[in-house]
Amino acid sequence: MTLQKKATVISSSVAALLTLIKLSIGIASGSVAVLASAIDSVLDMFVSIFNYFAISNSEKPADKTFNYGRGKIEALASVIEGTIITISGLFLLYQAIDKAISGKISSYVDISIYVMIISLTITILLVIYLNIIAKKTNSMVIKADALHYKTDVYSNVAVLASLILVNVTGYEIIDVVVGSAIAIYIIYSAYELIFNGVLVLLDRSVDEEIVSKIEEIIKNNDRVNTYHLL
C-alpha cells in the first residue's frame, strides 16, 4: 500500500471515530457547535474514503482510453471535496440560525467539553501526520485532506471555547455565534480547494516567474542552441 493510500485509510478511520463520539454528544446536548463539528466529521469520513479511490485511480498507468493517465482525478477530488465542505458549511449556518430563532438550550455541557478536548488532540495528531505524508508524496489529494483537517482543528478550538463560555455564563447565544462563525470559516476554507482544483483541470499554465526561471536555465546551458514551444 502506498503512503497516499495509507494516509487516506488512517484519516477515514479517525474521522469515523470522531463522528461516532461527537454525533452522539451533539444530538444529546443540543449544542449547535458540537453538532457542527460532528457533521463536519461525517463529511470528513466520506471525503477521505473518496480520496482513497481517487488516489487508487490516479496511480493507474496510461492506456488506450486514458492516453495521459488519470492524474487529474486528484484535482477532480479536490474540487468535489471543496464543494462538499461548502455544502456542509451552509447546512451548519442553517442549524445555527434555527437555534437562534427557536431558543433551544444546550445540555450535557461538561461531557461535551471533555469530548471536544479529546477530539482536538486526535485531530492535531492527524494533521501533523497528513502534512508529513503530503510533503513526502506531493499528493494534491493528501494536501487537500490535510487542509481540511487543519480547519477542523480551528473549529474544534472554537467549539471548545464556546462550550466553556456557555457553561460559565449560561448564554446560549455564544453557541449560536460560534456555530455560525465555524460555518462561514468552513465555506471560506473550501474556496482554495475548488479554485486550485479547477485550475489544474483547465490546464492553466505556470506563473510567468517560473517560466522566466526555466528560460534562464535553458539559456545558460551551453549544450542548448535554441528552444521552442515552452
N, C-alpha and C positions, 0 to 999 in steps of 0.2 A: 504494500500500500504506500502511495506517495505521501509526502509531507502535507500537500494540499488536502488530500482526501482524509488523512488522519486528523487534520485540524478541523475539518467540517464535521467529522463524526464526534469529536470532543465537544465542539460548540453546540451541536444538536443535543447531545446528552445533557450538557449543562443547562441549556435553555429549557429542556423538558423538566429537569429537576426544579428550576426556579419557577416554572409555570405552575407545577403542582403545589409548591409551597405558597406562592403569592396569590394564586387564584382562589385557593380555599380561604385564606385570611382576608383577601379583598372582598369576597362575597359576604363573608360572615361579619366583617367590620362595617361595611358600607362606605369605606373610605374611597373617594374618587382617586386620590393619589396612588394608593396601593393597587386599586383595580386597574388604573392606567398602566402601572408598572407590570402587572400580571398579564394584561392584554399584549403589551409590548413583548413580553417573554414568549407568549404563544406564537406571535409572528416571527420572533427570532428563531424559534424551533423549526417552523416550516421553511423559512428562508434558508437556514443552514442546511436542511435536507435538500432543498432545491439546488443549493450551491454544490453539494456533493455530486449530483447528477450532471450539473453544468461542467464541473471540472473533469468528470469522467469522459464526457463527450468531447471537450476541448482538447484532450490529450490524444484523441484518435488521429492517426495519420491521414494525409490527403488521399483521396480516392477518385474514382470516375465521377461520382456525384458531387463531391466537395473537393474541387481541384486544389484549393488553397488550405485545406484542413478546416477545422471547426473552432479555431482560436477565438473568433468573435462571440462565441457562446458566453464567454466570461463577461464581455461588455453588455450583452443582452441580459445576463443575470443581474448585473449591476443596475441596469435600468428598471428591471422588474422589482428588484429589492427596494430601490428608491421609491417606486410607485406604491408598493405595499406599505412602506413606512409612512408615506404621505397620507394614505387612507386611514391607517391606524391613528395618526395624529388628529385627523379630522373627527374620528369617532370619539376619541378621548376628550376633545374640546366640547363635543355634544354632551358627553356624560357630565362634565364639569358644569356646564350651563344648566343642565337638567337638575343637578343637585342644588344649585343656587336658587332656582325657581321653586323647587319642591320643599326645600329646607330640611332635607334628610340629616340625621345625626349619626356620627361615626361611633362605633363600639369596638371593644377589644383593642383599644389603642396601645396598651402596654405590650401585648403579644405582637402586634403589628410592628412595633419599634424593633423588637428582637429579630423578627423575620427580615426586616429591611437591612439590619446590620449584617446578618449572615449573607443575604443576597448581594450586598455591596462588596463584601470581601471576596466572594466567589467570582463576581463579575470582574473585579480588578485583576485577579489572577488570570482569568481567561483573556482579558485584553492584552496583558503582558505576553502571554503565550502566542496569541494570534499575531501580534506585532513582530515577534521573533520569526515566526514562520513566513510572514509577508516579506520581511527583509531578505530571508534566505531564498525564497522562490520567486519574488517579484510578481506574484499572482494578483491580478486585479480583483478577483472574487474574494480572496483572503483579506486584501486591503479593505474592501467594502465591508466585509464581516467585522473586521477589527474596528472600523469607524462606527459601525452600527452599535457594537457592544460598548464602545467608548461613550457614546451618547447615553447608553444605559447607566453608566457609572454616574454621570452628571444627574440624570433623572432620579437615580436611587438616593443620591445625596440630598436632592431637593425633597424627595418623598420623606426621607428620614427626618429632615429638619422640620417639615410640615407636621409630621406626627408628634414630634416633641413639642412644638409650639401649640398644637391643638390640645395636647394632654395638659400643658401648663396653664394655658389661657382659657381653654374651652370655646374658643372662637372657631366655628366650622368654616367661616369664610376663608381662613388660611388654607384649608384643604382644597377649596374651590379654586383659589388663586394659583396655588402651586400646581394643581392638576392642569389648569389652563395653560400655565407657563410651560410645562413639560410638553403639552400637546403642540404648542407653537414651535418650541425648540426642535421637536421631532420632525415637524414638517420642514423647518429650515434646514436641518441636517441632511434631509433626503435630496435637496436640490443638487448638491455637488455630485452625488452618486449618479443621478439621472443625467446631468449635464455632461459629465466626463464619459459616461457610457454611450450617450448619443453621438458624441464627437468621434469616438472610436468606430462606431457603426457607420458613420458617414465618411470615414477615411479622411479625416481632417489632417492637413499637413502639419509638420512640426513647426515650432516657433522659428522666426527669422534669425534669432540669435543663435540657435542650434545649427541652422543651415549655414550661417556665416562661419561658425567654428569648423564645420565639416569641409567647407570650401578652402579654408585656410590650411587645414591639414593636407588636403589634396595638392594644393599649390606648392606646399613646402616639401613634397615628396619628389625627389629628383627623377625617379623612375616613371613618373606620370607626365605625359606630354600634354594631354588635354582631357576634358571630361564633358559629358552632356547628359541631359535628362535626369539631373539630380533631383 
